[in-house]
Amino acid sequence: MFDKVLVANRGEIAVRIMRALRELEVSSVAVYSEADRRAFFAKYADEAYELGPSPPSQSYLNIDRIIGVANLSGVDAVHPGYGFLAENARFVERCEREGITFIGPSSQAIADMGDKARARELMDDAGVPVTPGTDAAGDDDLIDAANDIGYPVIVKPSAGGGGIGMQVVERREEMAEAIKTARSTARSAFGDDAVYVEKYLQDPRHIEIQVLADGDETAHLGERECSIQRRHQKVLEEAPSPIVDEEMREEMGAAGIAAAEAVDYENAGTVEFLYSGGEFYFAEMNTRLQVEHPVTEFVTGIDIVKEQVRVATGESLSFAQNDVEMRGHAIECRINAEDPLNDFAPTPARIEHYRSPGSVGVRVDSGVHMGYTIPSTYDSMISKLIVWGRDREEATSRMRRALFDYVIGGVTTNIPFHKALMKSPDFVEGRLSTNFIENHPELFDEVSAIQEKERDLSEIFDDRKSRAAVAAAIHHRDSSG
């Protein structure tokens, strides 16, 4: 087992990893930017080192500075979490050259799956179902391919992820401009303007398979449903999927394992599929820990982060495929500092009041505290609220209660949106798609009503607080008079 691990990330995921390390009796090292000097994760670690100014390029994306801290602190390994350098093959290669273990897959696996066109080719060769589409090509070839596939199609950056740069095209006349826009965005975001074309599936579901591999055995931990998204980014996840039965789970799990084995994958990863019309198709593989990993941990009882660390030390998986059993149902709501009524725009601010929910079957992965100022420099996530129930109905009821209990004052959050979502008949019945939010505009009327009600309660609270302060001042005056 390692003696010391550097966590090359911030916020809730840094805390989550450090908690696993503490249980494994491994020392943790935090790195933080200027904006995160007072962040909880920097205090929670056994050691902490400042990287520099707040912009990610000068802190969490600065490979030289992170490797410098790793060498200075004498760590055995680096855990990247998700985002930032988690899927950066150059960072993995640098760790390898420095003799530092990277807790994740090889640089080659990251490179293979990071090139979306290359990944499609590998999956096709491995017998994994892929959406009809093309490899990266010139503009004229892409237009010809789109005509052959049939509209609508989607233009995707080859080096991309998180929905960045994707363009949905309904008609041939729109293709040239869509390709131009996708290339420009891809060049800016990823330094690579290669794009490819896929058939656009109408109202698909997003279902993913969690895989773990130790170099000898590859296993899957079942599926997660991640269909509810805004701007191609997930808002809510659950396990298992309401639509997946045992037969489909076995089929999708086998496809996930085949995908991982096609690139000699080791450690934790997620194979993402789009499901439509009774068929599923490979979308991409995330070669890292996923934001939504807690729902899988809840229903399987397997600590994915601990498995990552053990595998990186050369140990085998602590379980066999036959040991994996999904029990009950788990739901995760991403709690973000954003305004649902303003196109989910970020709302960084200081947290004036904070009370997290608890009790049976409730987990909160958070990196904030009362008085903490959410910086505008990074992602808007505040925390992840995860619940477990014996079935989906109980999990939904428990999430409603937990959202009611969750108080974050001073910051506009998407908690009202999640409250509205939990009441939606289509959500309750499991009728989901990646276009769920766009297809349910009535959610925002409910959000507005919830926000108004909570604003009234906040004013009452503030009024009581003011009256209490005045009363205390009068009492102090009279006592000292």
N, C-alpha and C positions, 0 to 999 in steps of 0.2 A: 504494500500500500504506500501511496505517496506520503511524504512528510508535510509538504506545503504546496498549495495551489493558488495561482493568481487568477482572479475572476476578471476577465477583460470586458466588463459591462457595467451597467448602472441600474438603479431603480429596483423594482420588485424582483426581476429575474436574478440580479446579483444577490439579493437577500435569500432567495429560494435556493440558489446553488450553495451559498455559504452555510445554510442550515443543514443541508445534506452533508457537507464537508465536516461540520461540527459533530454530527452523529457518527461519522466515520472516524472521528478523532484525527482529522487532518486540519492543519492550520490554513487559514485563508488570508489572502492578500488582496486588498481593494486598490483600484486605481480610480481617480476621480478628477473631474475638471474643476475649474474655478467656480462654476455655477453650482457644483455639487459638494462644496466644502462642508456644508451642514446637513447633507443628505444622510438618511438613516443607514444606508448600506456601508458608507464610509466609516461610520462609528461601530457598526456591527462586526466588521472584519477584525482579525487579530492584528493585522498591520494595514496601513493605508498610505498611499503616496499620491501626491498631486501631479497630474500630467501636464497641465498648462491651461491656456485660455479655453473658453467654453465651446467654440465651434468644433464640431466633431472632427474636422480635418486636422485640428491642432490638439486633439485629445483622444477620444475613443477610436478614431480611425488612424491615429499616428503610430504606425508599426514600430518605428525606431524608438519612440519614447516608451511604448509598452514593453518591448523587448529589453530596453535599458533597465526598467523597473524589475522585470523578471530576473535579470542577471544580478542586479543589486541586492534583491531580497533573497536570492538563492532558492527559487522555487523549482519543483520537479516538473510541474505541468501548468498548462493554461487552459481554463474553461472559457469559451467565448460567449456562452449564453445564446441569444438569438439577436439578429440584426448586427449592425456595425461590422465587425470582422469575422462573424460566425461562418460565412460562406466565401471567404476570401482565400483563394488557393495560394496567393503569394504570401499571406501571413502564415499559413500552415508550412509552406516551404521554408520560411525564415525560422520558424520554431524548430523544424527538423535540423536545419544547419546549426542552430545554437545548442542543440542537444536538449531541447525542452519538449516534453511530450504534449501534443495537442489532443485535448479530450474531444475527439470527434473523428470523422472519417479522414482518409488520406487526401492529399492535395489533388491527386488524379481523379478520385471519385467526385470531389467537389467540382473540378473543372469539367468533367464529363456531364454531370447533371446540371451544371450552371449554364452550359450552352444548350438552350432549349431545343434547337434544331438537331444538334448532336444527340441529345437525350431521346428525342423522338425516334431517331434512327436506331439507337441501341435498344429501345423498348420494342420496336417492331421486330428486330432480329431475335429478341428474347421471347417473342410470342405474347407480349403484353398488349392489350387492345389500345390503339391510339386513335385520336380523332382524325378524320380525313384532313390532310393538309400537305404542306410542302416543306422542303428545307429552305434555308436562307438563300435568296437569289436576287437577281437584278429586278428593277421595277417592272419591265415588260413581262418577264417570266412570272412574276407574282400576279400581275393582272390576268395573264392567260390562265394561270392555275386557279384563280378565284372564279373565273368564268366556267372552268371545268367542274369545280367543286359545287358551285351553285350558291347564290346569295341567300341569306346573309353570311358573311365571313368575318373573321377577326384578324387584324394585323397585330403581331406580337413581336417585341424586341427579343432577339435570340439570347441576349445576356441578361434579360430582365427578371423581374419578380415583383410581387405585391401589386400587380395590376398597372404598374407604371408604364405609360406609353402605349397601352393597348387601344386600338381603334376598331370599333364595330362598324362594318360597312354594309349598307342595305342594297346599294345599286352600283353597277359598273362605273357610272359617272363619278362616284365618290372615291374610287380606289386610288387614283393618283395623289389626291390631296391627303388621303389617310396615310398612305405610305410615306409621303413627305413629312407629315406631322410625327408619325411613329419613329422615323429615322432621326429626326431632330431631337425628340425627347430622349431617345435611347442614347444618342451621342452625348447629350448633356448629363444624363443620369448615370450611365454605365461606361462611357468612353468607347462605345462600340455601336455603330449604327446599323448593324445587320438585323434584318427582320424576316419573319416568315408568315405564312398565311394558314389558318385553320378554318374548318367549318364552324360557324357559330351556332351553338346549340340553344334552342329557345327554351327559356325557363328551366335550365338544368338544376340538379342538386349537386352540391359540392360535398363529396364523401371521401375521407382519407383513411389510410391504413398506417398505424404506428408499427415500425419495425425496429428490431434490435438485433445486432449481429456481433459475434465475438471472434470472427475469423474462421471458425470451424462450423458453427451453427447459426442459422438465421431464423428468427421467430417473429411472429406478429402478435400484437396485443389487441386485435379487433379494430373496429372502425370508429370514427368520429364524424358527426354531421356538422358541417360548417357553412351551411347555405346562406345564413342571414348575414349579409355584407353591405357595407356602404363604400362606394368608390373602389370596389374589388377588394376591400379589406374586411376581415371578419369582425363581427360585433358580438356574436353569441355562438357557442359551440356546445355540442352534447354528445354523450356516448351512453348506449349505442344509438345508431341512427333509427328513427321511427320506421323506416321503410325496409331495413335490411333484416332478412331472416337468416337462419343458420346456413342454408345452402348458398345464399349470396355471400355471406361472411366468409365461408370457406373458399369460395371462388375469388373474391377480392383479396383475401389474405394471401392466397397462393400467387396471385398476380403481383402483390406487393413484395413478396419474398423473391419472386423471379426478377423483379426490377432491381432490387438491392444486389442480388447475386450477379446480375449482368455487369456490375461495375466493381465487383469484389468489395462490397461495402462492409465496413466495420463501424460499430457504435450505434447511436440512435439516429433514426431518420424517419421521414414521413413521405409516403407515396400518395399523391393527391389525384383523385379521379373526378370526372364529371359524369353524372348519371342522368340519362334521359331516355325515355321510351323503352324502359326495361333493359337498357344496355349501359355499360360503364366504359369510360375511355380515359387513358392516362393523360393527365394534365401537366404535372411536373413532380420532381422529387425535391423536398426541402432537406438539405444535408446538414441538419442541425436539430437542436431541441426546439419544439414548437411552443408558441405562447399557450396553446390550449392543452398541453400535456396533462394538467391536473385532472381533467375529466376521465382520462384513461387510467390514471393512478387510482382514482376513487373506485372505479368499477372492477379493476383487476387486482388491486392491493399491491401492485408492483411499483417501487420507487424508481422512476426512470432515470433521474439524475444519479442516484447511487449506482445503478447499472452502468451508466456512462463511465463513471469514475473507475469502477472495478474492471470493466473491459479495457480501459486505457492502460491499466497496470498489467494487463496480460491475463487476467482471470477469465474464466468462462462465465456465461450467463448463469444467474442463480436459479434459473427455472428452465424447464423444457416446454415445447409447444403444448404438449398434452396437459401441462399444469395450468395453462391459462384458461380462466373462466370468468366471463363477464357477469357480475352480480349487481342487480339493481340498475339505477339510471342516474347519471350526473349531468348537470348543466352548468356552464360557465358564462357569466356576463362580464364583458370587458368594461370596466368603469373608467370612462375617459373625461378629461376636462375639455368638453366641447359642447356646443349648443345645437341640439337636434333641429331647432327651428330656424337655424341660420346655416343650413347645409352642412351641419356637423362641424362648423368652423372651430378651431382650437380656442380655448378660453383660459390661458395661463393666469394664475392669480394666487394670492396667499390663502391658505386654508385657515379659516377663523374658528371653526368648530369641527370636530371629528369624532365620530363614534361608529365603530365597526360592528356588524352583527356577529352573532355566535350561536351557541347551542348545538344540538344534535345534527350531524350531517352538514355542517357549514364550515367552509374554509375560506379565508381571505389571504391572498398573496399580495402584499402591499409593500411599498417602499417609502410611504409618506407618514406624516404625523401632524398634529395640530401645530400651527405656526409655520409650517413649511411652505415655501413659495414654489409653486410649480413653474419651472423655467420654460420660456418660449422656444428655447433652442432645440428641444428634443421632442420625441413622440408625446402625444397628449395623454397616454395611459396613466391613471392614478393607481389602479389596483385591478385584481381579478377576483370576482366573487364567484365561488364554486359551491354547489350544493349537491348532496346525494339523497336519493330516496329509493324505497324498495321497488318503485316502478316510476314511469314517466309522470303520471298524475301526481304522485306524492312529491317528486322532485320539483315539479312546476309550482305546487302549493308552497313548498318550502322556499323556493326562490322568491315568490311573491312576498312572503313574510320577511325574508332576509333583506330584500330591497326596501321594505317599509322601515326596517330597523336601521338602515344605513344612513347616517347623517354626515354630510360634507358641506359645511357652511363657508361662505365667502367665495365659492367657485361655482360657476355654472357647469353642471355635469350632465351626462346622458342617462342618469338614473331614472328620470321621468320617462324616457324613451323605453327603457327596459320594463318599467312598470306597465306601460301601455302594451308592449309586446306580449307580456305574460297574460294579458286579458284578451288578446286577439283570438277569435274562434279558429282561424286557420292555423295559428301556431299551436293552440291546444290540441287540435286534431292532427298535427304533424304534417300539414300540407305546406311544404316549404320549397323554395327555389332561391337561386342566387339573385333573383329580381324581386324578392319578397317585399323589400322596403318600397321600391318603386311601384309595386302593384297594390300597395296598401296605404294610400295617402291619408286615409282616415286615422292612421296612427298619430299623425301630427296634430289633429284636432284634439285627440286624447292627451297628447303631451302638453299642449297649450293649457288645457283644463287642469292638469296635474301641477304644472308650474305655477299657475295662478293660485291654486289652493295652498301650495307650499310657500308661496310668497306671503300670503296672508298669515300663515303660521309663523313665518320668520319675523314678520313685523310685530306680532304679539310677543314673541320671544325677546326681540330687541327692546320693545317697550318695557317689559318686565325687568330686563337687565338695567335699563336706564333708571327706572324707578328705584330699583335696589341700590344703585350707585348713589342716587340722591339721598335716599334714606340713610345709607352708611355715612355719607358726608355730614348730614345733620346730626347723627348720633355722635360722630367724632367731635363736631363743633361743641355740642352740648356737654360732652364728657370732659372736654378740656377747658370749658368756659369757666 
